[in-house]
Amino acid sequence: MPERDFLIYLDKDTRLCRYRHHHVTNGKRVIEFCVQLETIVNEAWYVVIRYDTSYGRPHQDILRPSGRQTKKWLNHLSTEEALTFGRNDIMENWKVYRERFLKEFRNE
């Protein structure tokens, strides 16, 4: 089954925030995926928000600098719909997610 992986730096000048994309297809159907927003703090990369199909169904994980995470199941979406939703959410809201994460990082 074909796999596709790529990175996109969202702040092209500083390269401190990036979108990571992975998906596996069977024919024309996406059967699993992981898309996430990553940011660098003190020379280490952290996942800020992730959409994936681990546990066999699509969901969103919001990660905190402390290591805690909040999971939201996306049962109303197909795998393909969840991938599109996750990608669009990250691309449209990455600055908000990054600022929230950095604020929490400074407060811990």
Buried (B, 14 or more C-beta within 10 A) or exposed (E): EEEEEEEEEBEEEEEBBBBBBBBBBEEEEBEBBBBBBBBEBEEEEBBBBBBBBEEEEBBBBBBBBEEEEEEEEBEEBEBBEBBBBBBEBBEEEBEEBBEBBBEBBEEE
